[in-house]
Amino acid sequence: MTNSLSRRTFLAGATAAGVFAPALVQAQAQARLLVVGGGFGGASAANYARRAFPWLQVTLVEPQTSFVTCPYRNLVLSGQKAVGEITHSYDGLRARGVRVVHDYVTGIDAGARTVRLRGGETIAYDKMILSPGIAVRWGALEGYDEAAAQVMPHAWTPGDASQTLLLRRQLEAMPDGGVVGFAIPGNPFRCPPGPYERISMVASYLKRHKPRSKIVALDAKDAFSKQGLFQDAWNELYPGMIDWVPANKDGRVVRVDAKETVLESEFGQRHKFAVANVIPPQAAAAIVRDAGFADQSGWAPVNPVTFESRAAQHIHIIGDSNIPGPMPKSGYIANSTAKQAVASAAAALRGEAPPNPVYYNTCYSHVGDEYGISVVGVFRPNAEGTAIVEMPNSGGVSPRGALPEQRRLEALYADAWYQSITRDMFA
């Protein structure tokens, strides 16, 4: 028996193995999909890619070793959930065949199709799904920097739960009768109904434990998502406890004084609080802006069909970092657009057109015990494929009125939604 192969044997074996197959087939068989960011967009993309396109080699780069969701953090503040209940492992993605790397991306070379990691590794890709989320715009509110956030927490970014737990401890330590202040930013920002769900959940905690306390919410806007439903619930569940101040009544916060726990509004009024939650202005994550993928707005323009970056080929930007048109920056949208971006990348690798997309959003908010409300929207690219539009008569909000059974069911639906989407991401 010999270790050498005849030329005829080699050619036959090589042809069978695909060495001489068309270049596109070879590229598909070796296609490398890199996913950066392991939140609602990135984890959904990595899991879906392995389930729907098993021929893709999928690598996920995410600094955190587990993911603490932003949805349901407000229920940690109310005491209805523990942090462990909203913390998810990446082991399910590993079991699906995703290579998970816990590191930071420090640079993107879009021309060479490589990324550099802080640990020194360089990863090559054929297509990239970039889903790093948001960054806090430190200094956009005068006086609000990383040090101030240790006094007046934002509790608005994923990763560890330290900010959420800090805010929870501050609420617990506050004397009964103390006033809790909120600074709410102008659009766009992550999770438009989120501040108002948070107000509700803090009110729920105060009602049970510090019933003489109050909430003052200073808002940079004159209206907000599900406003009528939230305010109906506040009047019903927390009468006299919540004072929402819109921009047209000097609600826009322009500076903070962390030493005094003071929020100062546009026309100079100083509001001193026992506890202050500052939700600051936001932008796309630094890696998106540093790579030149964002425009002057601070967010990344994308193709509305494929979510490919307008600034770089082969890079699809999903989740909260992009400019989604009328779609909100929500977990459900991140999950929905992740699948379209992956399918579009896979189609391009096979020389096919991207699938015709429809994007769905359902956003539930807990407002009290067994009391939930929701908003639904359906979106798609316009006929020209140049922008995303909301489909007429496709969505809406929960009905208003005294509907206790409706509210109870929507709270249950919210829990079911959370279980379903996190399973879709991580299982």
Beta strands, then each sheet from edge to edge (+ up, - down):
strand 1: 32-36
strand 2: 57-61
strand 3: 66-68
strand 4: 87-89
strand 5: 99-101
strand 6: 105-109
strand 7: 114-117
strand 8: 122-124
strand 9: 127-130
strand 10: 134-136
strand 11: 179-184
strand 12: 214-219
strand 13: 242-245
strand 14: 253-257
strand 15: 262-265
strand 16: 270-272
strand 17: 275-278
strand 18: 282-284
strand 19: 315-317
strand 20: 359-368
strand 21: 371-381
strand 22: 388-390
strand 23: 396-397
sheet 1: 5+ 2+ 1+ 9+ 19+
sheet 2: 3+ 4-
sheet 3: 6+ 7- 8+
sheet 4: 10+ 18-
sheet 5: 13+ 12+ 11+ 17+
sheet 6: 14+ 15- 16+
sheet 7: 20+ 21- 22+
sheet 8: 20+ 21- 23+
end
